[in-house]
């Protein structure tokens, strides 16, 4: 399953083309490439985003969210099976809100 940086081709994953310029994305650093909407500090639309409340409008229309959000995402069931470590990180993150 593709991570957000592969789908968006932002180059901010570990070793990516834009890491020297923009830094490694927090989604890559925290291994949440299928859950980027749930964490603050991602770079979307060329700007660093805030927390989930701040970036909700952008995320709701994003192809990554449409694929992987745990409520209605088209690949939500496959995600839990394919990426159990990330699923556990995501669940822990959501519980602490």
Secondary structure as a PSIPRED ss2 file (coil, helix, strand):
# PSIPRED VFORMAT (PSIPRED V4.0)

   1 X C   1.000  0.000  0.000
   2 X C   1.000  0.000  0.000
   3 X C   1.000  0.000  0.000
   4 X H   0.000  1.000  0.000
   5 X H   0.000  1.000  0.000
   6 X H   0.000  1.000  0.000
   7 X H   0.000  1.000  0.000
   8 X H   0.000  1.000  0.000
   9 X C   1.000  0.000  0.000
  10 X C   1.000  0.000  0.000
  11 X C   1.000  0.000  0.000
  12 X C   1.000  0.000  0.000
  13 X C   1.000  0.000  0.000
  14 X C   1.000  0.000  0.000
  15 X C   1.000  0.000  0.000
  16 X C   1.000  0.000  0.000
  17 X C   1.000  0.000  0.000
  18 X C   1.000  0.000  0.000
  19 X H   0.000  1.000  0.000
  20 X H   0.000  1.000  0.000
  21 X H   0.000  1.000  0.000
  22 X H   0.000  1.000  0.000
  23 X C   1.000  0.000  0.000
  24 X C   1.000  0.000  0.000
  25 X C   1.000  0.000  0.000
  26 X H   0.000  1.000  0.000
  27 X H   0.000  1.000  0.000
  28 X H   0.000  1.000  0.000
  29 X H   0.000  1.000  0.000
  30 X C   1.000  0.000  0.000
  31 X C   1.000  0.000  0.000
  32 X C   1.000  0.000  0.000
  33 X C   1.000  0.000  0.000
  34 X C   1.000  0.000  0.000
  35 X C   1.000  0.000  0.000
  36 X H   0.000  1.000  0.000
  37 X H   0.000  1.000  0.000
  38 X H   0.000  1.000  0.000
  39 X C   1.000  0.000  0.000
  40 X C   1.000  0.000  0.000
  41 X C   1.000  0.000  0.000
  42 X C   1.000  0.000  0.000
  43 X E   0.000  0.000  1.000
  44 X E   0.000  0.000  1.000
  45 X C   1.000  0.000  0.000
  46 X C   1.000  0.000  0.000
  47 X E   0.000  0.000  1.000
  48 X E   0.000  0.000  1.000
  49 X C   1.000  0.000  0.000
  50 X C   1.000  0.000  0.000
  51 X C   1.000  0.000  0.000
  52 X H   0.000  1.000  0.000
  53 X H   0.000  1.000  0.000
  54 X H   0.000  1.000  0.000
  55 X H   0.000  1.000  0.000
  56 X H   0.000  1.000  0.000
  57 X H   0.000  1.000  0.000
  58 X H   0.000  1.000  0.000
  59 X H   0.000  1.000  0.000
  60 X H   0.000  1.000  0.000
  61 X C   1.000  0.000  0.000
  62 X C   1.000  0.000  0.000
  63 X H   0.000  1.000  0.000
  64 X H   0.000  1.000  0.000
  65 X H   0.000  1.000  0.000
  66 X H   0.000  1.000  0.000
  67 X H   0.000  1.000  0.000
  68 X H   0.000  1.000  0.000
  69 X C   1.000  0.000  0.000
  70 X C   1.000  0.000  0.000
  71 X C   1.000  0.000  0.000
  72 X C   1.000  0.000  0.000
  73 X C   1.000  0.000  0.000
  74 X C   1.000  0.000  0.000
  75 X C   1.000  0.000  0.000
  76 X H   0.000  1.000  0.000
  77 X H   0.000  1.000  0.000
  78 X H   0.000  1.000  0.000
  79 X H   0.000  1.000  0.000
  80 X H   0.000  1.000  0.000
  81 X H   0.000  1.000  0.000
  82 X H   0.000  1.000  0.000
  83 X C   1.000  0.000  0.000
  84 X H   0.000  1.000  0.000
  85 X H   0.000  1.000  0.000
  86 X H   0.000  1.000  0.000
  87 X H   0.000  1.000  0.000
  88 X H   0.000  1.000  0.000
  89 X H   0.000  1.000  0.000
  90 X H   0.000  1.000  0.000
  91 X H   0.000  1.000  0.000
  92 X H   0.000  1.000  0.000
  93 X H   0.000  1.000  0.000
  94 X H   0.000  1.000  0.000
  95 X H   0.000  1.000  0.000
  96 X C   1.000  0.000  0.000
  97 X C   1.000  0.000  0.000
